[in-house]
Amino acid sequence: MTQTSGGEVRRLVSAEVIAEIGPIEGADAIERARVRGWDVVVKKGEMAVGEEVVYFEIDSALPLSDDRFAFLEPRGAKTLGDGSKVHVLKTAKLRGQYSQGLVLPLAAFPDLAGVDSGGLAEALGVVKYEPPIPTSLSGQVRGVFPAHLVKKTDAERVQNLTEVYDRLLAEGSWFATEKIDGSSVTYVVTGDAEDPIRICSRNWELEPKPELTGMKIAQRYDLAALPQGTIVQGELYGEGIQANPLRVKGVALAVFGVFRDGAAVPRDEWPERLAALSAPVLDWEVPRTVREAVDQVDGMTSVIAPGRKAEGVVWHERSGKSFAELDGRSCWKAISNRYLMKNG
């Protein structure tokens, strides 16, 4: 088994080594273990610096049928579409210390010997938890997301970029936009008279019915009039969407990506109507380290809704340059731990 280097594709399960062990103020029985850019709370004395472990990232759905994960069932269980029961790893806070993910000794997984680093999750039956299709979308799904046209809106978390972060900063010119907690939407302009625009959620292509909130937004801004082949990605937010954490009135669209011919269009080349819909651009300096990037967003407030906490930021490469370490994308994100604790 080879150790993964963060960033190529989101790997929910990876073989790692403990990079650091640190105390937690006021705690006698637990301490902090660091893996890549992630901190995980462990029992004191359970892990040591340099120890080989298997790391499970947040949002991993761990099968409770595996005895090695059964101890997690009392902390919560969900049932997937196939009937299997899983525990979903989320951000937690213990004695003031954030804990993100799970580490277990590599020795507990002899069945992973010889498994390629990219296949560890599959070998253990671990999948990324995706909420079920909302009832509101019942009968409205046309098919799976058209990943052959554009990548899903799933920027890499900065904690997975420890090994490549310096190079990303050196080779790119970066600016930040507010990350908005809403519902991901992708529009594909077809130029077809009968079906001029396709609409997708994060994982599905939807029937372009006029009653869909996303289609009402597309009509409001006449997105179908954009040049054929234009792809627009953004976040729908507001009343009736994801509990409306920003407490805004109505429904709005924040655009964070425009693509043409398979490549990102630089921000200064966006059509005027899309530039006017851009997610708020922040006048921030690029953080110098992964730890600084995490600390920078913790407790930040929203530009859209002053006084409300923001989910975090997305850092974009100004020219639209893509990076293999970002799975061919030109952006990465930093999420506020305080926001995660409050909003899951």
C-alpha positions in Angstrom: 0.0 0.0 0.0 1.3 3.4 -0.8 0.6 6.5 1.1 -1.6 9.0 -0.7 -0.6 12.6 -1.4 -3.5 14.9 -1.0 -5.3 16.5 -3.8 -5.5 14.3 -6.9 -9.0 12.9 -6.3 -10.9 13.1 -3.1 -9.9 9.8 -1.4 -12.2 9.1 1.6 -9.8 6.5 2.9 -6.0 6.7 2.8 -2.9 5.1 4.3 -1.1 7.8 6.3 1.3 8.3 9.2 0.6 10.4 12.3 2.5 13.7 11.7 2.0 15.2 15.2 0.5 14.5 18.6 -0.5 17.4 20.8 -2.3 18.0 24.1 -5.8 19.3 24.5 -6.1 21.9 27.3 -8.0 20.6 30.3 -8.3 17.0 28.9 -6.6 14.1 30.6 -7.9 11.2 28.6 -7.8 12.5 25.0 -5.3 14.3 22.8 -4.9 15.6 19.2 -3.4 13.6 16.4 -2.7 15.4 13.1 -2.9 13.6 9.7 -2.1 15.7 6.7 -3.9 18.9 7.5 -6.6 17.3 9.6 -6.8 17.1 13.4 -8.5 14.1 15.0 -9.2 13.5 18.7 -7.8 10.2 19.9 -7.5 8.5 23.3 -4.3 9.6 25.1 -1.5 7.1 24.4 -3.4 5.4 21.6 -1.4 6.9 18.7 2.3 7.9 18.3 4.1 10.2 15.9 5.2 8.2 12.8 2.6 5.4 13.4 1.0 4.0 10.3 -2.8 4.5 10.3 -5.8 4.4 8.0 -7.5 7.7 7.9 -11.2 8.1 7.1 -12.2 11.6 6.0 -15.3 13.5 7.1 -18.4 12.6 5.0 -17.3 9.0 4.8 -20.1 6.5 5.2 -18.6 3.6 7.2 -20.4 0.2 6.9 -21.6 -0.9 10.3 -21.6 -4.5 9.1 -17.8 -4.3 9.5 -16.9 -5.1 13.1 -14.1 -2.6 13.0 -16.7 0.2 12.7 -19.4 -1.3 14.9 -18.3 0.9 17.9 -19.5 3.9 16.0 -23.2 2.8 15.8 -24.2 4.4 19.1 -23.0 7.7 17.8 -25.5 7.6 14.9 -26.5 5.4 12.0 -28.1 6.1 8.6 -29.6 3.7 6.1 -28.5 3.9 2.5 -30.7 3.2 -0.5 -29.5 -0.4 -0.7 -30.6 -1.0 2.9 -27.1 -1.0 4.4 -26.5 0.8 7.7 -23.6 3.2 7.9 -22.1 5.7 10.3 -21.3 9.1 8.6 -18.2 10.9 9.9 -18.9 14.6 10.7 -16.9 17.4 12.3 -17.1 17.2 16.1 -15.7 19.3 18.9 -14.4 17.8 22.1 -13.0 19.9 25.0 -12.7 22.8 22.6 -10.7 20.8 20.0 -12.1 20.2 16.5 -12.0 16.5 15.4 -12.4 15.7 11.7 -12.4 12.2 10.6 -11.2 8.9 12.1 -7.8 7.2 12.4 -7.4 3.5 13.1 -4.2 1.5 13.2 -3.1 0.2 9.9 -2.4 -3.2 11.6 -6.2 -3.6 12.0 -6.6 -3.8 8.2 -4.6 -6.7 7.0 -7.1 -7.1 4.2 -5.8 -3.9 2.6 -2.3 -5.4 1.9 -1.5 -5.0 -1.8 -4.6 -2.7 -2.4 -3.7 0.3 -4.5 -4.0 3.6 -2.6 -6.9 4.7 -4.8 -8.9 1.6 -4.1 -8.9 1.6 -0.3 -12.4 3.0 0.1 -13.9 0.5 -2.3 -12.1 -2.4 -0.7 -13.7 -1.4 2.7 -17.1 -0.6 1.3 -16.7 3.1 2.3 -18.6 5.6 0.2 -19.1 9.4 0.3 -22.5 10.0 2.0 -24.9 11.8 -0.3 -28.3 12.8 1.1 -31.2 11.0 -0.7 -32.8 12.7 -3.6 -35.2 15.2 -2.0 -38.9 14.5 -2.3 -39.2 17.7 -4.1 -37.2 16.2 -7.0 -39.3 13.0 -7.2 -40.0 12.3 -10.9 -37.8 15.2 -11.9 -34.4 13.4 -12.4 -33.4 12.9 -16.0 -30.2 11.1 -15.5 -26.8 11.2 -13.8 -24.7 14.4 -13.8 -23.0 14.9 -17.2 -19.4 14.6 -16.0 -18.1 14.3 -19.5 -19.0 17.9 -20.1 -17.8 19.5 -16.8 -16.7 18.3 -13.4 -19.0 18.3 -10.4 -18.9 21.2 -8.1 -16.7 19.6 -5.5 -13.6 21.6 -4.8 -10.8 20.0 -2.7 -10.6 20.9 0.9 -7.4 22.6 1.9 -6.6 20.1 4.6 -5.9 17.5 1.9 -3.3 19.8 0.2 -0.5 19.8 2.7 2.0 18.1 0.4 1.2 20.3 -2.6 0.1 23.6 -1.1 3.4 25.5 -1.6 3.5 24.5 -5.2 -0.1 25.6 -5.8 0.6 29.0 -4.3 3.8 29.3 -6.4 2.3 28.3 -9.7 -1.1 30.1 -9.5 -2.5 33.5 -8.9 -5.4 33.1 -6.4 -8.4 35.1 -5.3 -11.2 34.1 -2.9 -15.0 34.1 -3.1 -17.5 33.5 -0.3 -18.7 29.9 -0.2 -22.5 29.9 0.1 -24.4 27.1 1.8 -27.2 26.5 -0.7 -28.0 24.0 -3.5 -25.4 23.4 -6.2 -26.6 24.1 -9.8 -25.1 23.6 -13.2 -26.5 25.0 -16.4 -25.5 23.8 -19.9 -26.6 26.1 -22.8 -27.4 23.9 -25.7 -28.7 26.3 -28.3 -31.4 23.9 -29.1 -34.7 25.6 -29.8 -36.9 23.0 -28.0 -34.5 22.3 -25.1 -32.2 25.4 -24.9 -30.8 24.8 -21.4 -30.0 21.7 -19.3 -30.0 21.9 -15.5 -28.2 19.8 -13.0 -28.1 19.5 -9.2 -24.8 18.3 -7.7 -25.3 14.7 -8.7 -28.2 14.6 -11.2 -29.4 16.1 -14.4 -33.0 17.3 -13.9 -35.9 17.6 -16.2 -35.9 21.3 -17.2 -39.5 21.9 -16.0 -40.4 25.6 -15.7 -41.7 25.1 -12.1 -38.2 24.1 -10.9 -36.6 26.9 -8.8 -33.4 26.6 -10.8 -35.3 27.0 -14.1 -37.2 30.1 -12.8 -33.8 31.6 -12.0 -32.5 30.7 -15.5 -35.5 32.4 -17.0 -35.1 35.4 -14.7 -31.5 36.0 -16.0 -32.2 34.7 -19.5 -29.3 32.2 -19.2 -30.4 30.4 -22.3 -29.4 33.4 -24.4 -25.7 32.8 -23.5 -23.5 31.5 -26.3 -24.0 27.8 -27.2 -21.8 25.5 -25.2 -21.5 27.8 -22.2 -21.6 26.0 -18.9 -22.5 28.0 -15.7 -22.0 26.6 -12.2 -23.3 28.3 -9.1 -25.2 28.1 -5.9 -28.9 28.6 -5.5 -29.7 30.0 -2.0 -32.5 31.7 -0.1 -36.0 30.8 1.1 -36.8 27.1 0.8 -33.2 26.0 0.1 -31.2 24.1 2.7 -33.0 25.8 5.6 -31.8 29.2 4.3 -29.0 29.6 6.8 -28.2 33.1 5.6 -31.9 34.1 6.2 -32.2 36.0 2.9 -35.5 36.8 1.3 -36.4 35.2 -2.0 -34.1 33.0 -4.0 -30.9 34.1 -5.7 -28.0 32.6 -7.8 -24.4 33.1 -7.0 -22.2 32.1 -9.9 -18.7 30.8 -9.2 -17.6 29.1 -12.4 -18.1 29.5 -16.1 -16.7 27.0 -18.7 -16.4 26.8 -22.4 -14.9 24.0 -24.5 -14.0 22.1 -21.4 -11.9 24.9 -19.8 -12.6 27.4 -17.1 -13.3 30.9 -18.4 -11.1 33.6 -16.6 -13.3 35.8 -14.4 -12.5 39.0 -16.4 -13.8 37.3 -19.5 -17.2 36.4 -18.1 -20.3 37.7 -19.9 -21.6 40.8 -18.1 -24.8 39.2 -16.9 -22.8 36.4 -15.2 -20.2 38.8 -13.7 -23.1 40.6 -12.1 -24.2 37.3 -10.5 -20.8 36.4 -9.1 -20.3 35.0 -5.6 -18.9 37.8 -3.5 -15.2 38.3 -4.2 -13.2 38.9 -1.0 -10.2 41.2 -0.7 -8.1 38.6 1.2 -4.5 37.7 1.0 -3.7 34.1 0.1 -2.9 32.2 3.3 0.7 31.1 3.5 0.0 27.7 5.1 -2.8 25.1 5.3 -3.2 25.8 9.0 -3.5 29.6 8.2 -6.1 28.9 5.6 -8.3 26.9 8.1 -7.9 29.6 10.8 -8.6 32.4 8.4 -12.2 31.3 7.7 -13.1 30.1 11.3 -16.0 32.3 12.4 -16.0 34.5 9.3 -19.2 36.4 8.5 -21.1 36.6 5.3 -20.9 39.4 2.8 -24.3 38.5 1.4 -25.9 38.5 4.9 -23.8 40.6 7.3 -24.1 39.4 10.8 -24.6 35.8 9.7 -21.8 33.2 9.8 -20.4 32.2 6.4 -19.6 28.6 5.4 -16.1 29.4 4.2 -14.3 30.5 1.0 -13.3 29.1 -2.3 -9.9 30.1 -3.7 -9.9 30.3 -7.6 -6.9 30.5 -9.9 -7.3 33.8 -11.7 -6.6 32.6 -15.2 -8.7 29.5 -14.9 -5.5 27.3 -14.9 -6.3 23.7 -13.8 -4.1 21.5 -11.6 -3.8 17.8 -11.5 -3.5 18.0 -7.7 -7.0 19.5 -7.7 -8.4 16.8 -9.9 -8.2 19.0 -12.9 -10.0 21.9 -11.3 -8.8 25.5 -10.8 -10.1 26.0 -7.2 -9.9 24.7 -3.7 -11.9 25.5 -0.5 -11.5 26.2 3.2 -14.6 25.6 5.4 -15.2 27.2 8.7 -15.1 24.6 11.5 -17.5 26.8 13.6 -20.0 26.8 10.7 -19.7 23.0 10.4 -20.4 22.5 14.1 -23.6 24.7 13.9 -24.9 23.6 10.5 -23.4 20.1 9.9 
